[in-house]
Amino acid sequence: MIDENHQGKGYGKTTMKQLIELIESMGCKKIMIGHRPNNLIAGEMYESLGFKKASEEIIDGEIIRLLQLN
């Protein structure tokens, strides 16, 4: 989570890119994440990083996204 006073500066996206690289370097093949449906900014950021909706179904109040790694 990024403090509201520092949101919109690219910190979250930069950190997610680094985290994805780290997870991939550990041999993981996929990453699954969830976010609240009303958090459109998070959804757009995850989509821009390649995460796709795993389903149209809302699970435990969240949209589940999946990123397939190499």
PQR file with spaces between the fields and no chain letter, atoms N, CA, C, O and H, PARSE charges and radii, in Angstrom:
ATOM       1  N    MET     1       0.844   -1.173    0.000 -0.4000 1.5000
ATOM       2  CA   MET     1       0.000    0.000    0.000 -0.0000 2.0000
ATOM       3  C    MET     1       0.893    1.242    0.000  0.5500 1.7000
ATOM       4  O    MET     1       1.938    1.288    0.650 -0.5500 1.4000
ATOM       5  N    ILE     2       0.450    2.220   -0.738 -0.4000 1.5000
ATOM       6  CA   ILE     2       1.158    3.490   -0.839 -0.0000 2.0000
ATOM       7  C    ILE     2       0.332    4.553   -0.115  0.5500 1.7000
ATOM       8  O    ILE     2      -0.872    4.669   -0.347 -0.5500 1.4000
ATOM       9  H    ILE     2      -0.398    2.183   -1.266  0.4000 1.0000
ATOM      10  N    ASP     3       0.972    5.327    0.758 -0.4000 1.5000
ATOM      11  CA   ASP     3       0.288    6.397    1.467 -0.0000 2.0000
ATOM      12  C    ASP     3      -0.425    7.304    0.466  0.5500 1.7000
ATOM      13  O    ASP     3       0.102    7.594   -0.608 -0.5500 1.4000
ATOM      14  H    ASP     3       1.950    5.234    0.946  0.4000 1.0000
ATOM      15  N    GLU     4      -1.617    7.743    0.825 -0.4000 1.5000
ATOM      16  CA   GLU     4      -2.421    8.549   -0.097 -0.0000 2.0000
ATOM      17  C    GLU     4      -1.709    9.822   -0.552  0.5500 1.7000
ATOM      18  O    GLU     4      -1.982   10.319   -1.645 -0.5500 1.4000
ATOM      19  H    GLU     4      -2.046    7.508    1.697  0.4000 1.0000
ATOM      20  N    ASN     5      -0.811   10.354    0.259 -0.4000 1.5000
ATOM      21  CA   ASN     5      -0.076   11.557   -0.126 -0.0000 2.0000
ATOM      22  C    ASN     5       0.982   11.293   -1.188  0.5500 1.7000
ATOM      23  O    ASN     5       1.530   12.233   -1.764 -0.5500 1.4000
ATOM      24  H    ASN     5      -0.589    9.951    1.147  0.4000 1.0000
ATOM      25  N    HIS     6       1.272   10.033   -1.450 -0.4000 1.5000
ATOM      26  CA   HIS     6       2.322    9.679   -2.410 -0.0000 2.0000
ATOM      27  C    HIS     6       1.798    8.822   -3.560  0.5500 1.7000
ATOM      28  O    HIS     6       2.585    8.296   -4.347 -0.5500 1.4000
ATOM      29  H    HIS     6       0.827    9.270   -0.982  0.4000 1.0000
ATOM      30  N    GLN     7       0.489    8.676   -3.663 -0.4000 1.5000
ATOM      31  CA   GLN     7      -0.095    7.900   -4.751 -0.0000 2.0000
ATOM      32  C    GLN     7      -0.036    8.682   -6.050  0.5500 1.7000
ATOM      33  O    GLN     7       0.012    9.912   -6.051 -0.5500 1.4000
ATOM      34  H    GLN     7      -0.150    9.103   -3.024  0.4000 1.0000
ATOM      35  N    GLY     8      -0.042    7.954   -7.152 -0.4000 1.5000
ATOM      36  CA   GLY     8      -0.041    8.579   -8.471 -0.0000 2.0000
ATOM      37  C    GLY     8       1.337    9.011   -8.944  0.5500 1.7000
ATOM      38  O    GLY     8       1.456    9.728   -9.938 -0.5500 1.4000
ATOM      39  H    GLY     8      -0.081    6.955   -7.151  0.4000 1.0000
ATOM      40  N    LYS     9       2.382    8.579   -8.239 -0.4000 1.5000
ATOM      41  CA   LYS     9       3.748    8.953   -8.600 -0.0000 2.0000
ATOM      42  C    LYS     9       4.525    7.788   -9.222  0.5500 1.7000
ATOM      43  O    LYS     9       5.711    7.922   -9.524 -0.5500 1.4000
ATOM      44  H    LYS     9       2.285    7.997   -7.432  0.4000 1.0000
ATOM      45  N    GLY    10       3.858    6.653   -9.411 -0.4000 1.5000
ATOM      46  CA   GLY    10       4.505    5.508  -10.043 -0.0000 2.0000
ATOM      47  C    GLY    10       5.230    4.567   -9.100  0.5500 1.7000
ATOM      48  O    GLY    10       5.852    3.606   -9.551 -0.5500 1.4000
ATOM      49  H    GLY    10       2.895    6.544   -9.165  0.4000 1.0000
ATOM      50  N    TYR    11       5.163    4.823   -7.791 -0.4000 1.5000
ATOM      51  CA   TYR    11       5.869    3.973   -6.834 -0.0000 2.0000
ATOM      52  C    TYR    11       5.311    2.551   -6.816  0.5500 1.7000
ATOM      53  O    TYR    11       6.072    1.584   -6.798 -0.5500 1.4000
ATOM      54  H    TYR    11       4.657    5.604   -7.425  0.4000 1.0000
ATOM      55  N    GLY    12       4.013    2.428   -6.821 -0.4000 1.5000
ATOM      56  CA   GLY    12       3.376    1.109   -6.780 -0.0000 2.0000
ATOM      57  C    GLY    12       3.716    0.280   -8.001  0.5500 1.7000
ATOM      58  O    GLY    12       4.054   -0.898   -7.883 -0.5500 1.4000
ATOM      59  H    GLY    12       3.395    3.215   -6.835  0.4000 1.0000
ATOM      60  N    LYS    13       3.627    0.889   -9.171 -0.4000 1.5000
ATOM      61  CA   LYS    13       3.909    0.162  -10.405 -0.0000 2.0000
ATOM      62  C    LYS    13       5.384   -0.246  -10.479  0.5500 1.7000
ATOM      63  O    LYS    13       5.700   -1.368  -10.876 -0.5500 1.4000
ATOM      64  H    LYS    13       3.352    1.845   -9.266  0.4000 1.0000
ATOM      65  N    THR    14       6.274    0.657  -10.102 -0.4000 1.5000
ATOM      66  CA   THR    14       7.703    0.344  -10.109 -0.0000 2.0000
ATOM      67  C    THR    14       8.001   -0.807   -9.149  0.5500 1.7000
ATOM      68  O    THR    14       8.767   -1.715   -9.472 -0.5500 1.4000
ATOM      69  H    THR    14       6.017    1.568   -9.780  0.4000 1.0000
ATOM      70  N    THR    15       7.390   -0.759   -7.975 -0.4000 1.5000
ATOM      71  CA   THR    15       7.597   -1.818   -6.989 -0.0000 2.0000
ATOM      72  C    THR    15       7.040   -3.143   -7.479  0.5500 1.7000
ATOM      73  O    THR    15       7.671   -4.184   -7.299 -0.5500 1.4000
ATOM      74  H    THR    15       6.768   -0.021   -7.713  0.4000 1.0000
ATOM      75  N    MET    16       5.859   -3.118   -8.098 -0.4000 1.5000
ATOM      76  CA   MET    16       5.268   -4.349   -8.624 -0.0000 2.0000
ATOM      77  C    MET    16       6.150   -4.955   -9.710  0.5500 1.7000
ATOM      78  O    MET    16       6.307   -6.175   -9.765 -0.5500 1.4000
ATOM      79  H    MET    16       5.346   -2.272   -8.245  0.4000 1.0000
ATOM      80  N    LYS    17       6.721   -4.133  -10.564 -0.4000 1.5000
ATOM      81  CA   LYS    17       7.622   -4.647  -11.606 -0.0000 2.0000
ATOM      82  C    LYS    17       8.810   -5.363  -10.972  0.5500 1.7000
ATOM      83  O    LYS    17       9.204   -6.439  -11.421 -0.5500 1.4000
ATOM      84  H    LYS    17       6.594   -3.142  -10.520  0.4000 1.0000
ATOM      85  N    GLN    18       9.381   -4.763   -9.926 -0.4000 1.5000
ATOM      86  CA   GLN    18      10.522   -5.381   -9.243 -0.0000 2.0000
ATOM      87  C    GLN    18      10.101   -6.672   -8.551  0.5500 1.7000
ATOM      88  O    GLN    18      10.839   -7.657   -8.569 -0.5500 1.4000
ATOM      89  H    GLN    18       9.061   -3.888   -9.561  0.4000 1.0000
ATOM      90  N    LEU    19       8.932   -6.671   -7.948 -0.4000 1.5000
ATOM      91  CA   LEU    19       8.427   -7.867   -7.279 -0.0000 2.0000
ATOM      92  C    LEU    19       8.179   -8.994   -8.281  0.5500 1.7000
ATOM      93  O    LEU    19       8.498  -10.152   -8.008 -0.5500 1.4000
ATOM      94  H    LEU    19       8.332   -5.871   -7.933  0.4000 1.0000
ATOM      95  N    ILE    20       7.614   -8.658   -9.430 -0.4000 1.5000
ATOM      96  CA   ILE    20       7.381   -9.659  -10.471 -0.0000 2.0000
ATOM      97  C    ILE    20       8.710  -10.279  -10.915  0.5500 1.7000
ATOM      98  O    ILE    20       8.813  -11.498  -11.055 -0.5500 1.4000
ATOM      99  H    ILE    20       7.355   -7.717   -9.651  0.4000 1.0000
ATOM     100  N    GLU    21       9.715   -9.444  -11.133 -0.4000 1.5000
ATOM     101  CA   GLU    21      11.038   -9.948  -11.524 -0.0000 2.0000
ATOM     102  C    GLU    21      11.608  -10.878  -10.452  0.5500 1.7000
ATOM     103  O    GLU    21      12.152  -11.934  -10.774 -0.5500 1.4000
ATOM     104  H    GLU    21       9.631   -8.454  -11.020  0.4000 1.0000
ATOM     105  N    LEU    22      11.486  -10.494   -9.197 -0.4000 1.5000
ATOM     106  CA   LEU    22      11.995  -11.319   -8.100 -0.0000 2.0000
ATOM     107  C    LEU    22      11.279  -12.663   -8.053  0.5500 1.7000
ATOM     108  O    LEU    22      11.920  -13.710   -7.961 -0.5500 1.4000
ATOM     109  H    LEU    22      11.044   -9.636   -8.935  0.4000 1.0000
ATOM     110  N    ILE    23       9.962  -12.634   -8.114 -0.4000 1.5000
ATOM     111  CA   ILE    23       9.172  -13.863   -8.064 -0.0000 2.0000
ATOM     112  C    ILE    23       9.522  -14.757   -9.244  0.5500 1.7000
ATOM     113  O    ILE    23       9.665  -15.969   -9.080 -0.5500 1.4000
ATOM     114  H    ILE    23       9.441  -11.784   -8.189  0.4000 1.0000
ATOM     115  N    GLU    24       9.659  -14.182  -10.417 -0.4000 1.5000
ATOM     116  CA   GLU    24      10.005  -14.957  -11.610 -0.0000 2.0000
ATOM     117  C    GLU    24      11.401  -15.580  -11.465  0.5500 1.7000
ATOM     118  O    GLU    24      11.615  -16.722  -11.871 -0.5500 1.4000
ATOM     119  H    GLU    24       9.542  -13.197  -10.550  0.4000 1.0000
ATOM     120  N    SER    25      12.343  -14.834  -10.891 -0.4000 1.5000
ATOM     121  CA   SER    25      13.707  -15.350  -10.716 -0.0000 2.0000
ATOM     122  C    SER    25      13.746  -16.523   -9.744  0.5500 1.7000
ATOM     123  O    SER    25      14.706  -17.293   -9.742 -0.5500 1.4000
ATOM     124  H    SER    25      12.168  -13.906  -10.561  0.4000 1.0000
ATOM     125  N    MET    26      12.727  -16.666   -8.929 -0.4000 1.5000
ATOM     126  CA   MET    26      12.647  -17.766   -7.979 -0.0000 2.0000
ATOM     127  C    MET    26      12.031  -19.012   -8.612  0.5500 1.7000
ATOM     128  O    MET    26      11.883  -20.040   -7.952 -0.5500 1.4000
ATOM     129  H    MET    26      11.947  -16.041   -8.930  0.4000 1.0000
ATOM     130  N    GLY    27      11.672  -18.917   -9.896 -0.4000 1.5000
ATOM     131  CA   GLY    27      11.139  -20.068  -10.615 -0.0000 2.0000
ATOM     132  C    GLY    27       9.633  -20.197  -10.599  0.5500 1.7000
ATOM     133  O    GLY    27       9.099  -21.200  -11.071 -0.5500 1.4000
ATOM     134  H    GLY    27      11.792  -18.081  -10.433  0.4000 1.0000
ATOM     135  N    CYS    28       8.938  -19.214  -10.073 -0.4000 1.5000
ATOM     136  CA   CYS    28       7.478  -19.272  -10.061 -0.0000 2.0000
ATOM     137  C    CYS    28       6.943  -19.110  -11.478  0.5500 1.7000
ATOM     138  O    CYS    28       7.540  -18.417  -12.302 -0.5500 1.4000
ATOM     139  H    CYS    28       9.372  -18.399   -9.690  0.4000 1.0000
ATOM     140  N    LYS    29       5.832  -19.746  -11.748 -0.4000 1.5000
ATOM     141  CA   LYS    29       5.242  -19.741  -13.089 -0.0000 2.0000
ATOM     142  C    LYS    29       4.030  -18.828  -13.216  0.5500 1.7000
ATOM     143  O    LYS    29       3.632  -18.473  -14.326 -0.5500 1.4000
ATOM     144  H    LYS    29       5.348  -20.309  -11.079  0.4000 1.0000
ATOM     145  N    LYS    30       3.442  -18.446  -12.081 -0.4000 1.5000
ATOM     146  CA   LYS    30       2.293  -17.542  -12.143 -0.0000 2.0000
ATOM     147  C    LYS    30       2.150  -16.801  -10.826  0.5500 1.7000
ATOM     148  O    LYS    30       2.614  -17.250   -9.778 -0.5500 1.4000
ATOM     149  H    LYS    30       3.765  -18.734  -11.180  0.4000 1.0000
ATOM     150  N    ILE    31       1.492  -15.650  -10.913 -0.4000 1.5000
ATOM     151  CA   ILE    31       1.181  -14.831   -9.740 -0.0000 2.0000
ATOM     152  C    ILE    31      -0.320  -14.554   -9.776  0.5500 1.7000
ATOM     153  O    ILE    31      -0.865  -14.165  -10.810 -0.5500 1.4000
ATOM     154  H    ILE    31       1.115  -15.286  -11.764  0.4000 1.0000
ATOM     155  N    MET    32      -0.972  -14.755   -8.650 -0.4000 1.5000
ATOM     156  CA   MET    32      -2.389  -14.415   -8.533 -0.0000 2.0000
ATOM     157  C    MET    32      -2.528  -13.335   -7.478  0.5500 1.7000
ATOM     158  O    MET    32      -1.923  -13.412   -6.408 -0.5500 1.4000
ATOM     159  H    MET    32      -0.530  -15.070   -7.811  0.4000 1.0000
ATOM     160  N    ILE    33      -3.323  -12.334   -7.787 -0.4000 1.5000
ATOM     161  CA   ILE    33      -3.583  -11.237   -6.861 -0.0000 2.0000
ATOM     162  C    ILE    33      -5.074  -10.933   -6.867  0.5500 1.7000
ATOM     163  O    ILE    33      -5.803  -11.363   -7.761 -0.5500 1.4000
ATOM     164  H    ILE    33      -3.814  -12.271   -8.656  0.4000 1.0000
ATOM     165  N    GLY    34      -5.512  -10.196   -5.871 -0.4000 1.5000
ATOM     166  CA   GLY    34      -6.902   -9.780   -5.823 -0.0000 2.0000
ATOM     167  C    GLY    34      -7.004   -8.307   -5.465  0.5500 1.7000
ATOM     168  O    GLY    34      -6.133   -7.759   -4.790 -0.5500 1.4000
ATOM     169  H    GLY    34      -4.920   -9.847   -5.145  0.4000 1.0000
ATOM     170  N    HIS    35      -8.067   -7.677   -5.919 -0.4000 1.5000
ATOM     171  CA   HIS    35      -8.340   -6.282   -5.557 -0.0000 2.0000
ATOM     172  C    HIS    35      -9.836   -6.056   -5.549  0.5500 1.7000
ATOM     173  O    HIS    35     -10.588   -6.759   -6.224 -0.5500 1.4000
ATOM     174  H    HIS    35      -8.774   -8.123   -6.467  0.4000 1.0000
ATOM     175  N    ARG    36     -10.254   -5.086   -4.793 -0.4000 1.5000
ATOM     176  CA   ARG    36     -11.679   -4.754   -4.699 -0.0000 2.0000
ATOM     177  C    ARG    36     -12.189   -4.229   -6.050  0.5500 1.7000
ATOM     178  O    ARG    36     -11.477   -3.498   -6.738 -0.5500 1.4000
ATOM     179  H    ARG    36      -9.644   -4.515   -4.245  0.4000 1.0000
ATOM     180  N    PRO    37     -13.396   -4.594   -6.424 -0.5600 1.5000
ATOM     181  CA   PRO    37     -13.949   -4.160   -7.710  0.2800 2.0000
ATOM     182  C    PRO    37     -14.006   -2.637   -7.890  0.5500 1.7000
ATOM     183  O    PRO    37     -13.890   -2.144   -9.012 -0.5500 1.4000
ATOM     184  N    ASN    38     -14.183   -1.896   -6.802 -0.4000 1.5000
ATOM     185  CA   ASN    38     -14.276   -0.440   -6.925 -0.0000 2.0000
ATOM     186  C    ASN    38     -12.914    0.239   -6.981  0.5500 1.7000
ATOM     187  O    ASN    38     -12.839    1.460   -7.121 -0.5500 1.4000
ATOM     188  H    ASN    38     -14.277   -2.297   -5.891  0.4000 1.0000
ATOM     189  N    ASN    39     -11.839   -0.533   -6.874 -0.4000 1.5000
ATOM     190  CA   ASN    39     -10.493    0.034   -6.963 -0.0000 2.0000
ATOM     191  C    ASN    39     -10.039   -0.021   -8.430  0.5500 1.7000
ATOM     192  O    ASN    39      -9.220   -0.857   -8.811 -0.5500 1.4000
ATOM     193  H    ASN    39     -11.900   -1.525   -6.761  0.4000 1.0000
ATOM     194  N    LEU    40     -10.583    0.877   -9.225 -0.4000 1.5000
ATOM     195  CA   LEU    40     -10.312    0.894  -10.664 -0.0000 2.0000
ATOM     196  C    LEU    40      -8.850    1.201  -10.973  0.5500 1.7000
ATOM     197  O    LEU    40      -8.299    0.684  -11.944 -0.5500 1.4000
ATOM     198  H    LEU    40     -11.248    1.557   -8.914  0.4000 1.0000
ATOM     199  N    ILE    41      -8.231    2.028  -10.165 -0.4000 1.5000
ATOM     200  CA   ILE    41      -6.823    2.381  -10.404 -0.0000 2.0000
ATOM     201  C    ILE    41      -5.934    1.150  -10.251  0.5500 1.7000
ATOM     202  O    ILE    41      -5.045    0.918  -11.070 -0.5500 1.4000
ATOM     203  H    ILE    41      -8.679    2.448   -9.376  0.4000 1.0000
ATOM     204  N    ALA    42      -6.176    0.359   -9.201 -0.4000 1.5000
ATOM     205  CA   ALA    42      -5.394   -0.873   -9.019 -0.0000 2.0000
ATOM     206  C    ALA    42      -5.630   -1.815  -10.189  0.5500 1.7000
ATOM     207  O    ALA    42      -4.682   -2.396  -10.718 -0.5500 1.4000
ATOM     208  H    ALA    42      -6.899    0.547   -8.536  0.4000 1.0000
ATOM     209  N    GLY    43      -6.885   -1.971  -10.597 -0.4000 1.5000
ATOM     210  CA   GLY    43      -7.198   -2.852  -11.731 -0.0000 2.0000
ATOM     211  C    GLY    43      -6.473   -2.430  -12.993  0.5500 1.7000
ATOM     212  O    GLY    43      -5.937   -3.273  -13.712 -0.5500 1.4000
ATOM     213  H    GLY    43      -7.655   -1.500  -10.167  0.4000 1.0000
ATOM     214  N    GLU    44      -6.451   -1.140  -13.269 -0.4000 1.5000
ATOM     215  CA   GLU    44      -5.757   -0.636  -14.459 -0.0000 2.0000
ATOM     216  C    GLU    44      -4.249   -0.865  -14.362  0.5500 1.7000
ATOM     217  O    GLU    44      -3.607   -1.215  -15.352 -0.5500 1.4000
ATOM     218  H    GLU    44      -6.886   -0.455  -12.685  0.4000 1.0000
ATOM     219  N    MET    45      -3.682   -0.667  -13.165 -0.4000 1.5000
ATOM     220  CA   MET    45      -2.251   -0.883  -12.997 -0.0000 2.0000
ATOM     221  C    MET    45      -1.911   -2.357  -13.221  0.5500 1.7000
ATOM     222  O    MET    45      -0.967   -2.672  -13.945 -0.5500 1.4000
ATOM     223  H    MET    45      -4.203   -0.383  -12.360  0.4000 1.0000
ATOM     224  N    TYR    46      -2.679   -3.261  -12.600 -0.4000 1.5000
ATOM     225  CA   TYR    46      -2.403   -4.686  -12.769 -0.0000 2.0000
ATOM     226  C    TYR    46      -2.548   -5.098  -14.235  0.5500 1.7000
ATOM     227  O    TYR    46      -1.727   -5.864  -14.740 -0.5500 1.4000
ATOM     228  H    TYR    46      -3.445   -3.005  -12.011  0.4000 1.0000
ATOM     229  N    GLU    47      -3.565   -4.606  -14.916 -0.4000 1.5000
ATOM     230  CA   GLU    47      -3.738   -4.913  -16.338 -0.0000 2.0000
ATOM     231  C    GLU    47      -2.546   -4.422  -17.151  0.5500 1.7000
ATOM     232  O    GLU    47      -2.095   -5.109  -18.067 -0.5500 1.4000
ATOM     233  H    GLU    47      -4.232   -3.984  -14.506  0.4000 1.0000
ATOM     234  N    SER    48      -2.034   -3.242  -16.824 -0.4000 1.5000
ATOM     235  CA   SER    48      -0.892   -2.695  -17.569 -0.0000 2.0000
ATOM     236  C    SER    48       0.370   -3.528  -17.355  0.5500 1.7000
ATOM     237  O    SER    48       1.299   -3.472  -18.161 -0.5500 1.4000
ATOM     238  H    SER    48      -2.400   -2.684  -16.079  0.4000 1.0000
ATOM     239  N    LEU    49       0.404   -4.294  -16.275 -0.4000 1.5000
ATOM     240  CA   LEU    49       1.547   -5.170  -15.994 -0.0000 2.0000
ATOM     241  C    LEU    49       1.341   -6.579  -16.555  0.5500 1.7000
ATOM     242  O    LEU    49       2.208   -7.442  -16.415 -0.5500 1.4000
ATOM     243  H    LEU    49      -0.351   -4.340  -15.620  0.4000 1.0000
ATOM     244  N    GLY    50       0.187   -6.806  -17.191 -0.4000 1.5000
ATOM     245  CA   GLY    50      -0.059   -8.098  -17.826 -0.0000 2.0000
ATOM     246  C    GLY    50      -0.987   -9.024  -17.074  0.5500 1.7000
ATOM     247  O    GLY    50      -1.253  -10.132  -17.540 -0.5500 1.4000
ATOM     248  H    GLY    50      -0.517   -6.105  -17.305  0.4000 1.0000
ATOM     249  N    PHE    51      -1.492   -8.606  -15.918 -0.4000 1.5000
ATOM     250  CA   PHE    51      -2.431   -9.441  -15.166 -0.0000 2.0000
ATOM     251  C    PHE    51      -3.772   -9.471  -15.899  0.5500 1.7000
ATOM     252  O    PHE    51      -4.279   -8.439  -16.337 -0.5500 1.4000
ATOM     253  H    PHE    51      -1.276   -7.706  -15.539  0.4000 1.0000
ATOM     254  N    LYS    52      -4.328  -10.662  -16.023 -0.4000 1.5000
ATOM     255  CA   LYS    52      -5.636  -10.856  -16.656 -0.0000 2.0000
ATOM     256  C    LYS    52      -6.619  -11.346  -15.603  0.5500 1.7000
ATOM     257  O    LYS    52      -6.229  -12.015  -14.647 -0.5500 1.4000
ATOM     258  H    LYS    52      -3.916  -11.500  -15.667  0.4000 1.0000
ATOM     259  N    LYS    53      -7.891  -11.012  -15.778 -0.4000 1.5000
ATOM     260  CA   LYS    53      -8.913  -11.526  -14.877 -0.0000 2.0000
ATOM     261  C    LYS    53      -8.912  -13.045  -14.969  0.5500 1.7000
ATOM     262  O    LYS    53      -8.960  -13.604  -16.065 -0.5500 1.4000
ATOM     263  H    LYS    53      -8.208  -10.468  -16.555  0.4000 1.0000
ATOM     264  N    ALA    54      -8.858  -13.716  -13.813 -0.4000 1.5000
ATOM     265  CA   ALA    54      -8.890  -15.176  -13.783 -0.0000 2.0000
ATOM     266  C    ALA    54     -10.314  -15.677  -14.018  0.5500 1.7000
ATOM     267  O    ALA    54     -10.526  -16.807  -14.458 -0.5500 1.4000
ATOM     268  H    ALA    54      -8.819  -13.262  -12.923  0.4000 1.0000
ATOM     269  N    SER    55     -11.281  -14.816  -13.718 -0.4000 1.5000
ATOM     270  CA   SER    55     -12.686  -15.167  -13.841 -0.0000 2.0000
ATOM     271  C    SER    55     -13.496  -13.881  -13.770  0.5500 1.7000
ATOM     272  O    SER    55     -13.013  -12.860  -13.280 -0.5500 1.4000
ATOM     273  H    SER    55     -11.109  -13.898  -13.361  0.4000 1.0000
ATOM     274  N    GLU    56     -14.709  -13.935  -14.252 -0.4000 1.5000
ATOM     275  CA   GLU    56     -15.602  -12.785  -14.114 -0.0000 2.0000
ATOM     276  C    GLU    56     -16.268  -12.789  -12.736  0.5500 1.7000
ATOM     277  O    GLU    56     -16.914  -11.817  -12.346 -0.5500 1.4000
ATOM     278  H    GLU    56     -15.101  -14.764  -14.650  0.4000 1.0000
ATOM     279  N    GLU    57     -16.105  -13.878  -12.016 -0.4000 1.5000
ATOM     280  CA   GLU    57     -16.700  -14.037  -10.695 -0.0000 2.0000
ATOM     281  C    GLU    57     -15.919  -13.230   -9.648  0.5500 1.7000
ATOM     282  O    GLU    57     -14.690  -13.184   -9.680 -0.5500 1.4000
ATOM     283  H    GLU    57     -15.580  -14.668  -12.332  0.4000 1.0000
ATOM     284  N    ILE    58     -16.636  -12.607   -8.740 -0.4000 1.5000
ATOM     285  CA   ILE    58     -16.035  -11.908   -7.605 -0.0000 2.0000
ATOM     286  C    ILE    58     -15.873  -12.947   -6.490  0.5500 1.7000
ATOM     287  O    ILE    58     -16.850  -13.584   -6.095 -0.5500 1.4000
ATOM     288  H    ILE    58     -17.635  -12.644   -8.715  0.4000 1.0000
ATOM     289  N    ILE    59     -14.658  -13.121   -5.983 -0.4000 1.5000
ATOM     290  CA   ILE    59     -14.375  -14.122   -4.958 -0.0000 2.0000
ATOM     291  C    ILE    59     -13.979  -13.411   -3.667  0.5500 1.7000
ATOM     292  O    ILE    59     -13.025  -12.633   -3.641 -0.5500 1.4000
ATOM     293  H    ILE    59     -13.865  -12.604   -6.304  0.4000 1.0000
ATOM     294  N    ASP    60     -14.710  -13.683   -2.616 -0.4000 1.5000
ATOM     295  CA   ASP    60     -14.482  -13.028   -1.312 -0.0000 2.0000
ATOM     296  C    ASP    60     -14.393  -11.516   -1.458  0.5500 1.7000
ATOM     297  O    ASP    60     -13.587  -10.868   -0.791 -0.5500 1.4000
ATOM     298  H    ASP    60     -15.485  -14.315   -2.637  0.4000 1.0000
ATOM     299  N    GLY    61     -15.222  -10.959   -2.331 -0.4000 1.5000
ATOM     300  CA   GLY    61     -15.293   -9.513   -2.502 -0.0000 2.0000
ATOM     301  C    GLY    61     -14.197   -8.924   -3.372  0.5500 1.7000
ATOM     302  O    GLY    61     -14.045   -7.704   -3.434 -0.5500 1.4000
ATOM     303  H    GLY    61     -15.877  -11.486   -2.872  0.4000 1.0000
ATOM     304  N    GLU    62     -13.420   -9.785   -4.054 -0.4000 1.5000
ATOM     305  CA   GLU    62     -12.309   -9.278   -4.868 -0.0000 2.0000
ATOM     306  C    GLU    62     -12.322   -9.855   -6.279  0.5500 1.7000
ATOM     307  O    GLU    62     -12.789  -10.967   -6.524 -0.5500 1.4000
ATOM     308  H    GLU    62     -13.543  -10.776   -4.004  0.4000 1.0000
ATOM     309  N    ILE    63     -11.787   -9.047   -7.200 -0.4000 1.5000
ATOM     310  CA   ILE    63     -11.499   -9.518   -8.549 -0.0000 2.0000
ATOM     311  C    ILE    63     -10.140  -10.211   -8.468  0.5500 1.7000
ATOM     312  O    ILE    63      -9.178   -9.650   -7.943 -0.5500 1.4000
ATOM     313  H    ILE    63     -11.408   -8.143   -7.001  0.4000 1.0000
ATOM     314  N    ILE    64     -10.071  -11.421   -8.985 -0.4000 1.5000
ATOM     315  CA   ILE    64      -8.825  -12.188   -8.965 -0.0000 2.0000
ATOM     316  C    ILE    64      -8.165  -12.071  -10.333  0.5500 1.7000
ATOM     317  O    ILE    64      -8.800  -12.282  -11.366 -0.5500 1.4000
ATOM     318  H    ILE    64     -10.853  -11.877   -9.411  0.4000 1.0000
ATOM     319  N    ARG    65      -6.883  -11.730  -10.319 -0.4000 1.5000
ATOM     320  CA   ARG    65      -6.097  -11.579  -11.553 -0.0000 2.0000
ATOM     321  C    ARG    65      -4.918  -12.535  -11.542  0.5500 1.7000
ATOM     322  O    ARG    65      -4.387  -12.887  -10.488 -0.5500 1.4000
ATOM     323  H    ARG    65      -6.368  -11.558   -9.479  0.4000 1.0000
ATOM     324  N    LEU    66      -4.522  -12.944  -12.732 -0.4000 1.5000
ATOM     325  CA   LEU    66      -3.459  -13.907  -12.906 -0.0000 2.0000
ATOM     326  C    LEU    66      -2.440  -13.390  -13.898  0.5500 1.7000
ATOM     327  O    LEU    66      -2.795  -12.849  -14.944 -0.5500 1.4000
ATOM     328  H    LEU    66      -4.952  -12.659  -13.588  0.4000 1.0000
ATOM     329  N    LEU    67      -1.167  -13.560  -13.563 -0.4000 1.5000
ATOM     330  CA   LEU    67      -0.075  -13.230  -14.469 -0.0000 2.0000
ATOM     331  C    LEU    67       0.729  -14.499  -14.710  0.5500 1.7000
ATOM     332  O    LEU    67       1.305  -15.060  -13.778 -0.5500 1.4000
ATOM     333  H    LEU    67      -0.879  -14.000  -12.713  0.4000 1.0000
ATOM     334  N    GLN    68       0.768  -14.951  -15.956 -0.4000 1.5000
ATOM     335  CA   GLN    68       1.583  -16.111  -16.333 -0.0000 2.0000
ATOM     336  C    GLN    68       3.015  -15.620  -16.574  0.5500 1.7000
ATOM     337  O    GLN    68       3.237  -14.658  -17.309 -0.5500 1.4000
ATOM     338  H    GLN    68       0.300  -14.496  -16.713  0.4000 1.0000
ATOM     339  N    LEU    69       3.972  -16.292  -15.946 -0.4000 1.5000
ATOM     340  CA   LEU    69       5.380  -15.930  -16.094 -0.0000 2.0000
ATOM     341  C    LEU    69       6.071  -16.890  -17.051  0.5500 1.7000
ATOM     342  O    LEU    69       5.548  -17.965  -17.346 -0.5500 1.4000
ATOM     343  H    LEU    69       3.791  -17.074  -15.349  0.4000 1.0000
ATOM     344  N    ASN    70       7.231  -16.506  -17.530 -0.4000 1.5000
ATOM     345  CA   ASN    70       7.985  -17.373  -18.459 -0.0000 2.0000
ATOM     346  C    ASN    70       8.619  -18.544  -17.748  0.5500 1.7000
ATOM     347  O    ASN    70       9.284  -19.364  -18.381 -0.5500 1.4000
ATOM     348  H    ASN    70       7.655  -15.633  -17.291  0.4000 1.0000
